[in-house]
Amino acid sequence: MKGIVFYLLISPTLFSCKSVNMNQTNVVKSIYGKWRLITNTPTLNYPGISFEEDKTAVFSSFGDTIYYFAYKLKGDDLILVDGKKKLSHNVIAKLSPDSLVFKNLLEHLTQQVYIKEK
């Protein structure tokens, strides 16, 4: 019984430590701006993304296609909503003032690394 009580007391502390190590206000401010994908292999989808203060995310492609989403940050989860109200949960592995790393991003199931454009 003592083990269960200890677990219940300590577990909120353990699970509140997210990989995005900032408070929510700083996370939101850090994601604003334009980001460029860093990759050694050519990719068609999302070489550039931007996050606006009005909660709009714009994803570009090497073609003429531009994707618009509404977005919300919840912990280390970037929630994107497309025009058809389809939700996409994308895990942020790292967010700093100059880099943004996703564990997954939309259909990409591998890590995607972005740097902030100046």
Biopython code that builds the backbone (N, CA, C, O; Angstrom):
import numpy as np
from Bio.PDB.StructureBuilder import StructureBuilder

atoms = [
    (1, "MET", "N", (0.823, -1.192, 0.000)),
    (1, "MET", "CA", (0.000, 0.000, 0.000)),
    (1, "MET", "C", (0.872, 1.263, 0.000)),
    (1, "MET", "O", (0.562, 2.232, -0.692)),
    (2, "LYS", "N", (1.978, 1.247, 0.789)),
    (2, "LYS", "CA", (2.864, 2.409, 0.825)),
    (2, "LYS", "C", (3.470, 2.673, -0.551)),
    (2, "LYS", "O", (3.677, 3.822, -0.942)),
    (3, "GLY", "N", (3.755, 1.584, -1.286)),
    (3, "GLY", "CA", (4.308, 1.730, -2.634)),
    (3, "GLY", "C", (3.342, 2.436, -3.564)),
    (3, "GLY", "O", (3.758, 3.264, -4.374)),
    (4, "ILE", "N", (2.059, 2.124, -3.460)),
    (4, "ILE", "CA", (1.049, 2.753, -4.298)),
    (4, "ILE", "C", (0.929, 4.238, -3.955)),
    (4, "ILE", "O", (0.859, 5.079, -4.850)),
    (5, "VAL", "N", (0.905, 4.559, -2.666)),
    (5, "VAL", "CA", (0.807, 5.957, -2.245)),
    (5, "VAL", "C", (2.022, 6.732, -2.732)),
    (5, "VAL", "O", (1.876, 7.849, -3.228)),
    (6, "PHE", "N", (3.223, 6.162, -2.601)),
    (6, "PHE", "CA", (4.444, 6.808, -3.082)),
    (6, "PHE", "C", (4.370, 7.053, -4.585)),
    (6, "PHE", "O", (4.710, 8.137, -5.056)),
    (7, "TYR", "N", (3.925, 6.045, -5.338)),
    (7, "TYR", "CA", (3.803, 6.178, -6.784)),
    (7, "TYR", "C", (2.830, 7.301, -7.142)),
    (7, "TYR", "O", (3.118, 8.111, -8.024)),
    (8, "LEU", "N", (1.684, 7.356, -6.468)),
    (8, "LEU", "CA", (0.704, 8.394, -6.759)),
    (8, "LEU", "C", (1.236, 9.788, -6.436)),
    (8, "LEU", "O", (0.886, 10.758, -7.108)),
    (9, "LEU", "N", (2.074, 9.890, -5.418)),
    (9, "LEU", "CA", (2.647, 11.186, -5.064)),
    (9, "LEU", "C", (3.741, 11.608, -6.033)),
    (9, "LEU", "O", (3.833, 12.784, -6.387)),
    (10, "ILE", "N", (4.569, 10.670, -6.466)),
    (10, "ILE", "CA", (5.719, 10.995, -7.304)),
    (10, "ILE", "C", (5.374, 11.026, -8.793)),
    (10, "ILE", "O", (6.038, 11.735, -9.548)),
    (11, "SER", "N", (4.356, 10.279, -9.245)),
    (11, "SER", "CA", (4.066, 10.174, -10.669)),
    (11, "SER", "C", (3.699, 11.502, -11.323)),
    (11, "SER", "O", (4.120, 11.721, -12.459)),
    (12, "PRO", "N", (2.938, 12.416, -10.685)),
    (12, "PRO", "CA", (2.695, 13.702, -11.364)),
    (12, "PRO", "C", (3.979, 14.456, -11.646)),
    (12, "PRO", "O", (4.085, 15.137, -12.667)),
    (13, "THR", "N", (4.951, 14.347, -10.762)),
    (13, "THR", "CA", (6.235, 15.004, -10.977)),
    (13, "THR", "C", (6.968, 14.376, -12.150)),
    (13, "THR", "O", (7.537, 15.088, -12.977)),
    (14, "LEU", "N", (6.960, 13.059, -12.231)),
    (14, "LEU", "CA", (7.656, 12.376, -13.321)),
    (14, "LEU", "C", (7.026, 12.678, -14.666)),
    (14, "LEU", "O", (7.734, 12.932, -15.640)),
    (15, "PHE", "N", (5.702, 12.653, -14.732)),
    (15, "PHE", "CA", (5.029, 12.824, -16.004)),
    (15, "PHE", "C", (4.887, 14.274, -16.424)),
    (15, "PHE", "O", (4.511, 14.545, -17.564)),
    (16, "SER", "N", (5.177, 15.211, -15.539)),
    (16, "SER", "CA", (5.099, 16.617, -15.928)),
    (16, "SER", "C", (6.379, 17.096, -16.587)),
    (16, "SER", "O", (6.405, 18.204, -17.121)),
    (17, "CYS", "N", (7.433, 16.309, -16.571)),
    (17, "CYS", "CA", (8.706, 16.683, -17.198)),
    (17, "CYS", "C", (8.631, 16.335, -18.679)),
    (17, "CYS", "O", (8.850, 15.184, -19.058)),
    (18, "LYS", "N", (8.328, 17.307, -19.507)),
    (18, "LYS", "CA", (8.206, 17.099, -20.942)),
    (18, "LYS", "C", (9.553, 17.349, -21.596)),
    (18, "LYS", "O", (10.446, 17.963, -21.011)),
    (19, "SER", "N", (9.680, 16.854, -22.835)),
    (19, "SER", "CA", (10.920, 17.077, -23.560)),
    (19, "SER", "C", (11.055, 18.534, -23.989)),
    (19, "SER", "O", (12.166, 18.996, -24.249)),
    (20, "VAL", "N", (9.959, 19.254, -24.065)),
    (20, "VAL", "CA", (10.011, 20.688, -24.341)),
    (20, "VAL", "C", (10.138, 21.357, -22.979)),
    (20, "VAL", "O", (9.148, 21.480, -22.258)),
    (21, "ASN", "N", (11.335, 21.786, -22.621)),
    (21, "ASN", "CA", (11.632, 22.260, -21.276)),
    (21, "ASN", "C", (11.438, 23.761, -21.123)),
    (21, "ASN", "O", (12.383, 24.477, -20.791)),
    (22, "MET", "N", (10.242, 24.238, -21.358)),
    (22, "MET", "CA", (9.913, 25.637, -21.172)),
    (22, "MET", "C", (8.477, 25.694, -20.670)),
    (22, "MET", "O", (7.720, 24.734, -20.813)),
    (23, "ASN", "N", (8.108, 26.834, -20.077)),
    (23, "ASN", "CA", (6.698, 26.953, -19.742)),
    (23, "ASN", "C", (5.921, 27.212, -21.023)),
    (23, "ASN", "O", (6.506, 27.574, -22.044)),
    (24, "GLN", "N", (4.606, 27.027, -20.976)),
    (24, "GLN", "CA", (3.783, 27.072, -22.186)),
    (24, "GLN", "C", (3.873, 28.407, -22.912)),
    (24, "GLN", "O", (3.874, 28.425, -24.143)),
    (25, "THR", "N", (3.948, 29.514, -22.204)),
    (25, "THR", "CA", (4.041, 30.831, -22.847)),
    (25, "THR", "C", (5.323, 30.940, -23.651)),
    (25, "THR", "O", (5.298, 31.425, -24.783)),
    (26, "ASN", "N", (6.453, 30.496, -23.091)),
    (26, "ASN", "CA", (7.720, 30.548, -23.819)),
    (26, "ASN", "C", (7.728, 29.607, -25.014)),
    (26, "ASN", "O", (8.327, 29.921, -26.043)),
    (27, "VAL", "N", (7.066, 28.446, -24.892)),
    (27, "VAL", "CA", (6.974, 27.512, -26.007)),
    (27, "VAL", "C", (6.232, 28.165, -27.164)),
    (27, "VAL", "O", (6.681, 28.110, -28.308)),
    (28, "VAL", "N", (5.109, 28.775, -26.864)),
    (28, "VAL", "CA", (4.318, 29.421, -27.910)),
    (28, "VAL", "C", (5.131, 30.514, -28.584)),
    (28, "VAL", "O", (5.140, 30.601, -29.811)),
    (29, "LYS", "N", (5.807, 31.340, -27.818)),
    (29, "LYS", "CA", (6.612, 32.413, -28.396)),
    (29, "LYS", "C", (7.790, 31.873, -29.186)),
    (29, "LYS", "O", (8.162, 32.460, -30.202)),
    (30, "SER", "N", (8.388, 30.772, -28.751)),
    (30, "SER", "CA", (9.546, 30.207, -29.435)),
    (30, "SER", "C", (9.197, 29.623, -30.796)),
    (30, "SER", "O", (10.041, 29.585, -31.690)),
    (31, "ILE", "N", (7.964, 29.171, -30.958)),
    (31, "ILE", "CA", (7.608, 28.519, -32.223)),
    (31, "ILE", "C", (7.242, 29.531, -33.308)),
    (31, "ILE", "O", (7.241, 29.185, -34.490)),
    (32, "TYR", "N", (6.932, 30.776, -32.930)),
    (32, "TYR", "CA", (6.581, 31.795, -33.922)),
    (32, "TYR", "C", (7.732, 31.995, -34.899)),
    (32, "TYR", "O", (8.901, 31.978, -34.514)),
    (33, "GLY", "N", (7.386, 32.186, -36.161)),
    (33, "GLY", "CA", (8.389, 32.509, -37.164)),
    (33, "GLY", "C", (8.486, 31.466, -38.258)),
    (33, "GLY", "O", (7.661, 30.557, -38.357)),
    (34, "LYS", "N", (9.523, 31.619, -39.085)),
    (34, "LYS", "CA", (9.747, 30.736, -40.233)),
    (34, "LYS", "C", (10.851, 29.746, -39.902)),
    (34, "LYS", "O", (11.854, 30.093, -39.279)),
    (35, "TRP", "N", (10.646, 28.496, -40.334)),
    (35, "TRP", "CA", (11.572, 27.403, -40.070)),
    (35, "TRP", "C", (11.924, 26.704, -41.382)),
    (35, "TRP", "O", (11.085, 26.568, -42.272)),
    (36, "ARG", "N", (13.180, 26.264, -41.485)),
    (36, "ARG", "CA", (13.661, 25.571, -42.687)),
    (36, "ARG", "C", (14.143, 24.176, -42.317)),
    (36, "ARG", "O", (14.881, 24.001, -41.347)),
    (37, "LEU", "N", (13.718, 23.177, -43.102)),
    (37, "LEU", "CA", (14.074, 21.778, -42.870)),
    (37, "LEU", "C", (15.535, 21.543, -43.186)),
    (37, "LEU", "O", (16.043, 22.003, -44.209)),
    (38, "ILE", "N", (16.206, 20.824, -42.304)),
    (38, "ILE", "CA", (17.592, 20.404, -42.518)),
    (38, "ILE", "C", (17.564, 18.929, -42.897)),
    (38, "ILE", "O", (17.103, 18.092, -42.121)),
    (39, "THR", "N", (18.055, 18.612, -44.085)),
    (39, "THR", "CA", (18.051, 17.221, -44.534)),
    (39, "THR", "C", (19.168, 16.992, -45.542)),
    (39, "THR", "O", (19.588, 17.907, -46.250)),
    (40, "ASN", "N", (19.637, 15.758, -45.591)),
    (40, "ASN", "CA", (20.652, 15.380, -46.575)),
    (40, "ASN", "C", (20.027, 14.802, -47.837)),
    (40, "ASN", "O", (20.699, 14.650, -48.858)),
    (41, "THR", "N", (18.742, 14.481, -47.762)),
    (41, "THR", "CA", (18.053, 13.922, -48.910)),
    (41, "THR", "C", (16.947, 14.876, -49.344)),
    (41, "THR", "O", (16.304, 15.506, -48.503)),
    (42, "PRO", "N", (16.724, 14.984, -50.640)),
    (42, "PRO", "CA", (15.675, 15.881, -51.120)),
    (42, "PRO", "C", (14.300, 15.438, -50.608)),
    (42, "PRO", "O", (14.010, 14.244, -50.529)),
    (43, "THR", "N", (13.485, 16.394, -50.273)),
    (43, "THR", "CA", (12.132, 16.107, -49.832)),
    (43, "THR", "C", (11.179, 17.086, -50.497)),
    (43, "THR", "O", (11.507, 18.256, -50.689)),
    (44, "LEU", "N", (10.012, 16.601, -50.840)),
    (44, "LEU", "CA", (9.017, 17.460, -51.461)),
    (44, "LEU", "C", (8.155, 18.171, -50.430)),
    (44, "LEU", "O", (7.728, 19.307, -50.636)),
    (45, "ASN", "N", (7.908, 17.497, -49.332)),
    (45, "ASN", "CA", (6.947, 18.024, -48.368)),
    (45, "ASN", "C", (7.587, 18.768, -47.214)),
    (45, "ASN", "O", (8.465, 18.251, -46.523)),
    (46, "TYR", "N", (7.137, 19.962, -47.026)),
    (46, "TYR", "CA", (7.404, 20.795, -45.855)),
    (46, "TYR", "C", (8.863, 21.202, -45.650)),
    (46, "TYR", "O", (9.368, 21.108, -44.531)),
    (47, "PRO", "N", (9.554, 21.654, -46.705)),
    (47, "PRO", "CA", (10.904, 22.167, -46.480)),
    (47, "PRO", "C", (10.883, 23.498, -45.731)),
    (47, "PRO", "O", (11.886, 23.907, -45.146)),
    (48, "GLY", "N", (9.737, 24.164, -45.754)),
    (48, "GLY", "CA", (9.579, 25.410, -45.021)),
    (48, "GLY", "C", (8.239, 25.425, -44.308)),
    (48, "GLY", "O", (7.207, 25.073, -44.880)),
    (49, "ILE", "N", (8.275, 25.835, -43.058)),
    (49, "ILE", "CA", (7.032, 25.980, -42.297)),
    (49, "ILE", "C", (7.094, 27.296, -41.534)),
    (49, "ILE", "O", (8.175, 27.790, -41.214)),
    (50, "SER", "N", (5.944, 27.850, -41.252)),
    (50, "SER", "CA", (5.912, 29.059, -40.431)),
    (50, "SER", "C", (4.711, 28.995, -39.503)),
    (50, "SER", "O", (3.664, 28.436, -39.828)),
    (51, "PHE", "N", (4.907, 29.586, -38.341)),
    (51, "PHE", "CA", (3.869, 29.643, -37.321)),
    (51, "PHE", "C", (3.604, 31.114, -37.012)),
    (51, "PHE", "O", (4.508, 31.857, -36.630)),
    (52, "GLU", "N", (2.366, 31.511, -37.182)),
    (52, "GLU", "CA", (1.969, 32.896, -36.974)),
    (52, "GLU", "C", (1.339, 33.061, -35.590)),
    (52, "GLU", "O", (0.875, 32.092, -34.989)),
    (53, "GLU", "N", (1.327, 34.287, -35.097)),
    (53, "GLU", "CA", (0.740, 34.573, -33.792)),
    (53, "GLU", "C", (-0.775, 34.365, -33.777)),
    (53, "GLU", "O", (-1.358, 34.175, -32.710)),
    (54, "ASP", "N", (-1.414, 34.398, -34.935)),
    (54, "ASP", "CA", (-2.864, 34.194, -34.996)),
    (54, "ASP", "C", (-3.246, 32.713, -35.021)),
    (54, "ASP", "O", (-4.381, 32.365, -35.346)),
    (55, "LYS", "N", (-2.295, 31.846, -34.678)),
    (55, "LYS", "CA", (-2.501, 30.390, -34.607)),
    (55, "LYS", "C", (-2.682, 29.753, -35.978)),
    (55, "LYS", "O", (-3.336, 28.717, -36.100)),
    (56, "THR", "N", (-2.103, 30.366, -37.013)),
    (56, "THR", "CA", (-2.091, 29.798, -38.351)),
    (56, "THR", "C", (-0.700, 29.244, -38.629)),
    (56, "THR", "O", (0.309, 29.903, -38.376)),
    (57, "ALA", "N", (-0.664, 28.023, -39.154)),
    (57, "ALA", "CA", (0.595, 27.416, -39.576)),
    (57, "ALA", "C", (0.551, 27.263, -41.094)),
    (57, "ALA", "O", (-0.460, 26.840, -41.654)),
    (58, "VAL", "N", (1.645, 27.607, -41.748)),
    (58, "VAL", "CA", (1.736, 27.514, -43.205)),
    (58, "VAL", "C", (2.891, 26.585, -43.537)),
    (58, "VAL", "O", (4.029, 26.832, -43.136)),
    (59, "PHE", "N", (2.598, 25.506, -44.276)),
    (59, "PHE", "CA", (3.600, 24.526, -44.678)),
    (59, "PHE", "C", (3.746, 24.613, -46.187)),
    (59, "PHE", "O", (2.750, 24.603, -46.911)),
    (60, "SER", "N", (4.975, 24.697, -46.665)),
    (60, "SER", "CA", (5.216, 24.781, -48.106)),
    (60, "SER", "C", (5.706, 23.439, -48.634)),
    (60, "SER", "O", (6.072, 22.543, -47.873)),
    (61, "SER", "N", (5.703, 23.327, -49.958)),
    (61, "SER", "CA", (6.295, 22.172, -50.622)),
    (61, "SER", "C", (7.158, 22.705, -51.762)),
    (61, "SER", "O", (7.090, 23.889, -52.092)),
    (62, "PHE", "N", (7.971, 21.833, -52.363)),
    (62, "PHE", "CA", (8.791, 22.289, -53.479)),
    (62, "PHE", "C", (7.941, 22.527, -54.725)),
    (62, "PHE", "O", (8.369, 23.218, -55.650)),
    (63, "GLY", "N", (6.752, 21.962, -54.746)),
    (63, "GLY", "CA", (5.808, 22.258, -55.823)),
    (63, "GLY", "C", (5.120, 23.570, -55.516)),
    (63, "GLY", "O", (5.628, 24.386, -54.747)),
    (64, "ASP", "N", (3.993, 23.763, -56.106)),
    (64, "ASP", "CA", (3.238, 24.994, -55.887)),
    (64, "ASP", "C", (2.226, 24.876, -54.757)),
    (64, "ASP", "O", (1.402, 25.772, -54.571)),
    (65, "THR", "N", (2.275, 23.799, -54.012)),
    (65, "THR", "CA", (1.277, 23.558, -52.982)),
    (65, "THR", "C", (1.675, 24.207, -51.663)),
    (65, "THR", "O", (2.815, 24.097, -51.212)),
    (66, "ILE", "N", (0.715, 24.879, -51.065)),
    (66, "ILE", "CA", (0.889, 25.463, -49.739)),
    (66, "ILE", "C", (-0.242, 24.923, -48.870)),
    (66, "ILE", "O", (-1.405, 24.929, -49.274)),
    (67, "TYR", "N", (0.110, 24.457, -47.678)),
    (67, "TYR", "CA", (-0.862, 23.872, -46.763)),
    (67, "TYR", "C", (-1.073, 24.835, -45.589)),
    (67, "TYR", "O", (-0.115, 25.340, -45.004)),
    (68, "TYR", "N", (-2.323, 25.072, -45.265)),
    (68, "TYR", "CA", (-2.677, 25.945, -44.145)),
    (68, "TYR", "C", (-3.336, 25.118, -43.048)),
    (68, "TYR", "O", (-4.182, 24.265, -43.318)),
    (69, "PHE", "N", (-2.940, 25.379, -41.818)),
    (69, "PHE", "CA", (-3.498, 24.698, -40.665)),
    (69, "PHE", "C", (-3.760, 25.714, -39.556)),
    (69, "PHE", "O", (-3.109, 26.757, -39.484)),
    (70, "ALA", "N", (-4.710, 25.398, -38.706)),
    (70, "ALA", "CA", (-4.801, 26.049, -37.408)),
    (70, "ALA", "C", (-3.948, 25.179, -36.492)),
    (70, "ALA", "O", (-3.887, 23.964, -36.679)),
    (71, "TYR", "N", (-3.292, 25.779, -35.511)),
    (71, "TYR", "CA", (-2.461, 24.961, -34.629)),
    (71, "TYR", "C", (-2.671, 25.320, -33.171)),
    (71, "TYR", "O", (-3.117, 26.413, -32.821)),
    (72, "LYS", "N", (-2.326, 24.345, -32.333)),
    (72, "LYS", "CA", (-2.380, 24.514, -30.883)),
    (72, "LYS", "C", (-1.235, 23.698, -30.296)),
    (72, "LYS", "O", (-0.961, 22.584, -30.742)),
    (73, "LEU", "N", (-0.580, 24.256, -29.304)),
    (73, "LEU", "CA", (0.467, 23.544, -28.581)),
    (73, "LEU", "C", (-0.088, 23.068, -27.253)),
    (73, "LEU", "O", (-0.696, 23.834, -26.505)),
    (74, "LYS", "N", (0.130, 21.798, -26.972)),
    (74, "LYS", "CA", (-0.308, 21.218, -25.710)),
    (74, "LYS", "C", (0.828, 20.338, -25.210)),
    (74, "LYS", "O", (1.014, 19.217, -25.685)),
    (75, "GLY", "N", (1.591, 20.857, -24.241)),
    (75, "GLY", "CA", (2.781, 20.123, -23.788)),
    (75, "GLY", "C", (3.775, 20.024, -24.926)),
    (75, "GLY", "O", (4.162, 21.037, -25.509)),
    (76, "ASP", "N", (4.191, 18.801, -25.247)),
    (76, "ASP", "CA", (5.115, 18.615, -26.364)),
    (76, "ASP", "C", (4.386, 18.127, -27.618)),
    (76, "ASP", "O", (4.995, 17.515, -28.496)),
    (77, "ASP", "N", (3.094, 18.398, -27.697)),
    (77, "ASP", "CA", (2.261, 17.978, -28.816)),
    (77, "ASP", "C", (1.837, 19.201, -29.620)),
    (77, "ASP", "O", (1.237, 20.130, -29.078)),
    (78, "LEU", "N", (2.150, 19.199, -30.919)),
    (78, "LEU", "CA", (1.664, 20.219, -31.831)),
    (78, "LEU", "C", (0.439, 19.637, -32.519)),
    (78, "LEU", "O", (0.542, 18.658, -33.258)),
    (79, "ILE", "N", (-0.707, 20.233, -32.280)),
    (79, "ILE", "CA", (-1.957, 19.760, -32.861)),
    (79, "ILE", "C", (-2.279, 20.647, -34.053)),
    (79, "ILE", "O", (-2.449, 21.858, -33.910)),
    (80, "LEU", "N", (-2.362, 20.035, -35.229)),
    (80, "LEU", "CA", (-2.702, 20.749, -36.453)),
    (80, "LEU", "C", (-4.122, 20.376, -36.861)),
    (80, "LEU", "O", (-4.523, 19.216, -36.756)),
    (81, "VAL", "N", (-4.877, 21.365, -37.326)),
    (81, "VAL", "CA", (-6.238, 21.137, -37.809)),
    (81, "VAL", "C", (-6.308, 21.690, -39.226)),
    (81, "VAL", "O", (-6.074, 22.877, -39.453)),
    (82, "ASP", "N", (-6.637, 20.807, -40.186)),
    (82, "ASP", "CA", (-6.727, 21.275, -41.569)),
    (82, "ASP", "C", (-8.108, 21.854, -41.858)),
    (82, "ASP", "O", (-8.953, 21.916, -40.965)),
    (83, "GLY", "N", (-8.339, 22.271, -43.081)),
    (83, "GLY", "CA", (-9.595, 22.897, -43.469)),
    (83, "GLY", "C", (-10.804, 21.991, -43.350)),
    (83, "GLY", "O", (-11.936, 22.468, -43.263)),
    (84, "LYS", "N", (-10.573, 20.683, -43.347)),
    (84, "LYS", "CA", (-11.670, 19.721, -43.202)),
    (84, "LYS", "C", (-11.862, 19.294, -41.754)),
    (84, "LYS", "O", (-12.575, 18.331, -41.470)),
    (85, "LYS", "N", (-11.222, 20.017, -40.839)),
    (85, "LYS", "CA", (-11.296, 19.762, -39.387)),
    (85, "LYS", "C", (-10.639, 18.446, -38.981)),
    (85, "LYS", "O", (-10.952, 17.897, -37.924)),
    (86, "LYS", "N", (-9.734, 17.939, -39.809)),
    (86, "LYS", "CA", (-8.993, 16.720, -39.483)),
    (86, "LYS", "C", (-7.828, 17.092, -38.568)),
    (86, "LYS", "O", (-7.054, 17.998, -38.876)),
    (87, "LEU", "N", (-7.707, 16.385, -37.437)),
    (87, "LEU", "CA", (-6.646, 16.638, -36.459)),
    (87, "LEU", "C", (-5.413, 15.799, -36.757)),
    (87, "LEU", "O", (-5.508, 14.661, -37.214)),
    (88, "SER", "N", (-4.266, 16.383, -36.490)),
    (88, "SER", "CA", (-2.995, 15.677, -36.602)),
    (88, "SER", "C", (-2.174, 16.003, -35.354)),
    (88, "SER", "O", (-1.945, 17.172, -35.043)),
    (89, "HIS", "N", (-1.734, 14.968, -34.643)),
    (89, "HIS", "CA", (-0.896, 15.159, -33.460)),
    (89, "HIS", "C", (0.551, 14.901, -33.853)),
    (89, "HIS", "O", (0.877, 13.847, -34.400)),
    (90, "ASN", "N", (1.416, 15.870, -33.570)),
    (90, "ASN", "CA", (2.814, 15.825, -33.971)),
    (90, "ASN", "C", (3.667, 16.094, -32.741)),
    (90, "ASN", "O", (3.531, 17.137, -32.100)),
    (91, "VAL", "N", (4.543, 15.154, -32.413)),
    (91, "VAL", "CA", (5.316, 15.245, -31.182)),
    (91, "VAL", "C", (6.578, 16.072, -31.405)),
    (91, "VAL", "O", (7.367, 15.801, -32.310)),
    (92, "ILE", "N", (6.748, 17.083, -30.562)),
    (92, "ILE", "CA", (7.949, 17.917, -30.607)),
    (92, "ILE", "C", (8.986, 17.298, -29.683)),
    (92, "ILE", "O", (8.761, 17.175, -28.479)),
    (93, "ALA", "N", (10.121, 16.909, -30.249)),
    (93, "ALA", "CA", (11.205, 16.336, -29.459)),
    (93, "ALA", "C", (12.062, 17.425, -28.830)),
    (93, "ALA", "O", (12.577, 17.262, -27.724)),
    (94, "LYS", "N", (12.212, 18.555, -29.556)),
    (94, "LYS", "CA", (13.041, 19.648, -29.053)),
    (94, "LYS", "C", (12.538, 20.955, -29.649)),
    (94, "LYS", "O", (12.200, 21.031, -30.830)),
    (95, "LEU", "N", (12.496, 21.967, -28.818)),
    (95, "LEU", "CA", (12.182, 23.312, -29.281)),
    (95, "LEU", "C", (13.080, 24.284, -28.541)),
    (95, "LEU", "O", (13.042, 24.379, -27.315)),
    (96, "SER", "N", (13.887, 25.002, -29.303)),
    (96, "SER", "CA", (14.746, 26.037, -28.742)),
    (96, "SER", "C", (14.572, 27.269, -29.630)),
    (96, "SER", "O", (13.894, 27.189, -30.655)),
    (97, "PRO", "N", (15.164, 28.397, -29.266)),
    (97, "PRO", "CA", (15.002, 29.591, -30.108)),
    (97, "PRO", "C", (15.498, 29.412, -31.546)),
    (97, "PRO", "O", (15.063, 30.145, -32.435)),
    (98, "ASP", "N", (16.396, 28.454, -31.794)),
    (98, "ASP", "CA", (16.927, 28.292, -33.142)),
    (98, "ASP", "C", (16.704, 26.922, -33.774)),
    (98, "ASP", "O", (17.076, 26.726, -34.931)),
    (99, "SER", "N", (16.110, 25.964, -33.056)),
    (99, "SER", "CA", (15.850, 24.654, -33.656)),
    (99, "SER", "C", (14.529, 24.074, -33.182)),
    (99, "SER", "O", (14.078, 24.307, -32.061)),
    (100, "LEU", "N", (13.926, 23.304, -34.090)),
    (100, "LEU", "CA", (12.651, 22.650, -33.842)),
    (100, "LEU", "C", (12.761, 21.240, -34.400)),
    (100, "LEU", "O", (12.995, 21.058, -35.595)),
    (101, "VAL", "N", (12.593, 20.246, -33.539)),
    (101, "VAL", "CA", (12.734, 18.849, -33.948)),
    (101, "VAL", "C", (11.424, 18.126, -33.643)),
    (101, "VAL", "O", (10.932, 18.143, -32.515)),
    (102, "PHE", "N", (10.877, 17.495, -34.673)),
    (102, "PHE", "CA", (9.662, 16.709, -34.521)),
    (102, "PHE", "C", (10.015, 15.228, -34.497)),
    (102, "PHE", "O", (10.857, 14.783, -35.277)),
    (103, "LYS", "N", (9.388, 14.467, -33.623)),
    (103, "LYS", "CA", (9.507, 13.006, -33.671)),
    (103, "LYS", "C", (8.736, 12.489, -34.872)),
    (103, "LYS", "O", (9.136, 11.518, -35.514)),
    (104, "ASN", "N", (7.636, 13.145, -35.164)),
    (104, "ASN", "CA", (6.831, 12.848, -36.351)),
    (104, "ASN", "C", (6.182, 14.153, -36.791)),
    (104, "ASN", "O", (5.926, 15.036, -35.972)),
    (105, "LEU", "N", (5.923, 14.266, -38.068)),
    (105, "LEU", "CA", (5.251, 15.461, -38.589)),
    (105, "LEU", "C", (4.357, 15.027, -39.740)),
    (105, "LEU", "O", (4.838, 14.621, -40.798)),
    (106, "LEU", "N", (3.056, 15.119, -39.520)),
    (106, "LEU", "CA", (2.048, 14.708, -40.485)),
    (106, "LEU", "C", (2.333, 13.286, -40.958)),
    (106, "LEU", "O", (2.352, 12.373, -40.132)),
    (107, "GLU", "N", (2.556, 13.060, -42.261)),
    (107, "GLU", "CA", (2.768, 11.686, -42.735)),
    (107, "GLU", "C", (4.192, 11.180, -42.505)),
    (107, "GLU", "O", (4.458, 9.992, -42.689)),
    (108, "HIS", "N", (5.103, 12.055, -42.109)),
    (108, "HIS", "CA", (6.486, 11.648, -41.845)),
    (108, "HIS", "C", (6.565, 10.981, -40.473)),
    (108, "HIS", "O", (6.239, 11.598, -39.459)),
    (109, "LEU", "N", (6.989, 9.750, -40.444)),
    (109, "LEU", "CA", (7.075, 9.011, -39.187)),
    (109, "LEU", "C", (8.489, 9.030, -38.615)),
    (109, "LEU", "O", (8.756, 8.415, -37.583)),
    (110, "THR", "N", (9.381, 9.730, -39.284)),
    (110, "THR", "CA", (10.755, 9.850, -38.810)),
    (110, "THR", "C", (10.999, 11.274, -38.334)),
    (110, "THR", "O", (10.196, 12.174, -38.583)),
    (111, "GLN", "N", (12.099, 11.460, -37.659)),
    (111, "GLN", "CA", (12.460, 12.767, -37.106)),
    (111, "GLN", "C", (12.637, 13.797, -38.209)),
    (111, "GLN", "O", (13.254, 13.516, -39.237)),
    (112, "GLN", "N", (12.096, 14.988, -37.995)),
    (112, "GLN", "CA", (12.234, 16.116, -38.904)),
    (112, "GLN", "C", (12.892, 17.248, -38.133)),
    (112, "GLN", "O", (12.396, 17.657, -37.083)),
    (113, "VAL", "N", (14.018, 17.763, -38.651)),
    (113, "VAL", "CA", (14.786, 18.795, -37.949)),
    (113, "VAL", "C", (14.708, 20.099, -38.736)),
    (113, "VAL", "O", (15.004, 20.134, -39.931)),
    (114, "TYR", "N", (14.308, 21.168, -38.056)),
    (114, "TYR", "CA", (14.185, 22.499, -38.651)),
    (114, "TYR", "C", (15.066, 23.485, -37.892)),
    (114, "TYR", "O", (15.292, 23.341, -36.691)),
    (115, "ILE", "N", (15.559, 24.489, -38.617)),
    (115, "ILE", "CA", (16.244, 25.604, -37.985)),
    (115, "ILE", "C", (15.456, 26.875, -38.289)),
    (115, "ILE", "O", (14.777, 26.972, -39.311)),
    (116, "LYS", "N", (15.559, 27.830, -37.397)),
    (116, "LYS", "CA", (14.817, 29.078, -37.556)),
    (116, "LYS", "C", (15.515, 29.967, -38.554)),
    (116, "LYS", "O", (16.734, 30.136, -38.509)),
    (117, "GLU", "N", (14.741, 30.532, -39.455)),
    (117, "GLU", "CA", (15.286, 31.482, -40.415)),
    (117, "GLU", "C", (15.353, 32.863, -39.787)),
    (117, "GLU", "O", (14.481, 33.237, -39.003)),
    (118, "LYS", "N", (16.349, 33.591, -40.118)),
    (118, "LYS", "CA", (16.545, 34.937, -39.537)),
    (118, "LYS", "C", (15.899, 35.989, -40.390)),
    (118, "LYS", "O", (15.959, 37.173, -40.061)),
]
sb = StructureBuilder()
sb.init_structure("model")
sb.init_model(0)
sb.init_chain("A")
sb.init_seg("    ")
for serial, (resi, resn, name, xyz) in enumerate(atoms, 1):
    if name == "N":
        sb.init_residue(resn, " ", resi, " ")
    sb.init_atom(name, np.array(xyz, "f"), 0.0, 1.0, " ", f" {name:<3s}", serial, name[0])
structure = sb.get_structure()
